Amino acid sequence: MGYITAKKSKLYINEEAIILRGFGLGGWLLPEGYMWKLYTKCDRPRRMEAMIASLCGLEYEEQFWVKYYDSYITSLDIKLIAEEGFNSIRLPLNSRHLFTVDNGNVTFNEKILAYIDQCIHWCKEEGIYVILDMHGAFGGQTGQNIDDSEDDKPNLFIDKNNQELLIQGWELLAARYEKETTVAGYDLLNEPLPKWHNAYNSMLLPLYRKLITAIRKIDKNHLIILEGLHWATDFSVFDEFTKEEAANNI
């Protein structure tokens, strides 16, 4: 497997064009309530965790999530994905679980990191690329259940301290996977800012630029994926994004 690069409208491995046929591993490291037919009160990880803890106790809750992460996705799932003709997976990440913050310093939660490393290993064995997807950024980039937000507000943009934490988080990921060719690229933010939070739209492109700069100081190898506003459907956010910037394997 080789690094994937973007040239104009196509993706390449070296000089050979590739079409990524992807399968999303939604529900694993960031379970979303609607996938379980749980709504409102239990529609995101933090509320699910609170529900299980209140009903069954903290000890059971801890054991539950270990068993859940261990069994929800296994090597057999990755093997089946490959057998069905897919050549990539998108792995949603929850910053609240993947990282630990101490006095403004971000480090990995080694237990969650181990699941990511294991998944990458399985995908390497099956010849499948992995897209690392920041589905739940610090504070939340959507203010919805899908980013595990605390109070239904896009606090990634309301509190700029969260942006600094996110930059540190992506720096850690870039440093860890810089030379890992099984990783196709870094999806910096999943579906940021639905239209009812459009007061923060102007903050997205500057944040993307900061993240790109931070990652490229460490990792010049990997594809960087940028999503538009409102469930990744509004690309007006890129009106001021230059061709030169876009040529940086974006």
Secondary structure by P-SEA (a helix, b strand, c coil): ccbbbbcccccccccbbbbbbcccccccccccccccccccccccaaaaaaaaaaaccaaaaaaaaaaaaaccccaaaaaaaaaacccbbbbbbbccccccccccbbbbaaaaaaaaaaaaaaaaaabbbbbbcccccccccccccccccccccccccccaaaaaaaaaaaaaaaaaccccccccccccccccccccccccccaaaaaaaaaaaaaaaccccbbbbbbbcccccccccccccccccccccc
